[in-house]
Amino acid sequence: MTSPGTVGDDERIRLFLALETPDDVASQLRRWGRAELTGGRVPDDFHITLAFLGRRPRSALEEILGVLRRETAATGSFALEPVRYRETRSVGMLVLADPSGHATRLAERVQRGLEALGLYESEKRPWLPHVTVLRFRERPRLAPPLPDIGAFAPSGAAAFLSRLHPSGARYEVLESCPLNV
């Protein structure tokens, strides 16, 4: 596990936990997005959110990291694969197939662990593995071909600090944990 990020003296920090995309997959998604997606902004970084925590006290960070460490250590490797493009009111995403179910079970365990700490409330709808590939103000209603990346294994899972900026959120990895391979 690595800890390249710092949180400084913030009393409350904006956090989420996510699977990390390998560098080669991120590069391919970036190229594909810039070639195929119009009407919005293609992000520089890609991840598969396991749980968005929002603003949390900095003092809760170690407990949150404990859940992430424990659950990633209990999860073997798996592959995800883009199966369709979908738009919501503000983002375009690639929905990912999770044939083994390992990613879904990891997300569920992470969410339950965070709920047990009183730091998260699970959404009513089931977790959907996806990568956000476009952010927009007005829905462009695109139907792009899927990127030719095939199935890929996440490079690990991480706790991310999200800092809001006028040009969009910027993410900093606070700690990265390998999956138990």
Residue pairs with C-beta under 8 A, 6 or more apart in sequence:
1 69
1 175
1 176
1 177
1 178
2 173
2 175
2 176
3 174
3 175
3 176
4 172
4 173
4 176
5 161
5 172
5 173
5 174
5 175
6 174
7 13
7 58
7 61
7 161
7 174
10 58
11 57
11 58
12 55
12 56
12 57
12 58
13 55
13 56
13 58
13 61
13 161
14 54
14 55
14 56
14 161
14 162
14 163
14 164
15 53
15 54
15 55
15 56
15 61
15 64
15 159
15 160
15 161
15 162
15 174
16 49
16 50
16 51
16 52
16 53
16 159
16 160
16 162
17 49
17 50
17 51
17 53
17 64
17 68
17 110
17 157
17 158
17 159
17 160
18 47
18 48
18 49
18 50
18 157
18 158
18 160
19 47
19 48
19 50
19 80
19 103
19 106
19 154
19 156
19 157
20 47
20 154
20 155
20 156
20 157
20 158
20 173
20 176
21 29
21 46
21 47
21 48
21 131
21 152
21 154
21 155
22 152
22 153
22 154
22 155
23 155
25 46
25 149
25 152
26 45
26 46
28 147
28 148
28 149
29 46
29 94
29 131
29 133
29 147
29 149
30 42
30 44
30 46
32 133
32 147
32 148
32 149
33 42
33 43
33 133
33 134
34 42
36 142
36 144
36 145
36 147
37 92
37 133
37 134
37 140
37 142
37 144
38 140
38 142
39 134
39 136
39 138
39 140
39 142
40 92
40 134
40 135
40 136
40 137
40 140
41 134
41 135
41 136
41 168
42 133
42 134
43 132
43 133
43 134
43 135
43 168
45 171
46 131
46 132
46 133
47 131
47 158
47 160
47 171
48 80
48 96
48 103
48 129
48 130
48 131
48 154
50 106
50 107
50 110
50 111
50 127
50 157
51 107
51 110
51 111
51 114
51 120
53 64
53 114
53 119
53 120
56 64
56 119
60 117
60 119
61 159
61 174
63 117
63 119
64 114
64 117
64 119
64 159
65 159
65 174
65 175
67 110
67 113
67 114
67 117
68 110
68 157
68 158
68 159
68 175
68 177
69 177
70 113
71 106
71 109
71 110
71 113
71 157
72 106
72 156
72 157
72 177
72 178
72 179
72 180
73 177
73 180
74 109
74 180
75 102
75 105
75 106
75 179
75 180
76 102
76 179
76 180
76 181
77 102
77 153
77 179
77 180
77 181
78 98
78 100
78 102
78 103
78 153
78 154
78 179
79 99
79 100
79 151
79 152
79 153
80 96
80 97
80 98
80 103
80 129
80 151
80 152
80 153
80 154
81 96
81 97
81 99
81 150
81 151
81 152
82 94
82 95
82 96
82 97
82 131
82 146
82 147
82 149
83 95
83 96
83 97
83 146
84 94
84 95
84 146
85 92
85 93
85 94
85 95
85 133
85 142
85 143
85 144
85 146
86 92
86 93
86 94
86 95
86 130
87 93
87 134
87 139
87 140
87 141
87 142
89 139
90 135
90 136
90 137
91 132
91 134
91 135
91 136
92 132
92 133
92 134
92 135
92 136
92 140
92 142
93 130
93 131
93 132
93 133
93 134
94 130
94 131
94 133
94 146
94 147
95 128
95 129
95 130
96 103
96 129
96 130
96 131
97 129
98 104
98 129
103 129
103 154
104 127
104 129
106 157
107 127
107 129
108 127
111 120
111 122
111 127
112 122
114 120
115 121
115 122
134 140
134 142
135 168
153 179
154 179
156 176
156 177
156 178
156 179
157 176
157 177
157 179
158 173
158 174
158 175
158 176
158 177
159 173
159 174
159 175
160 171
160 172
160 173
160 174
161 171
161 172
161 173
161 174
162 169
162 170
162 171
163 169
163 170
163 171
163 172
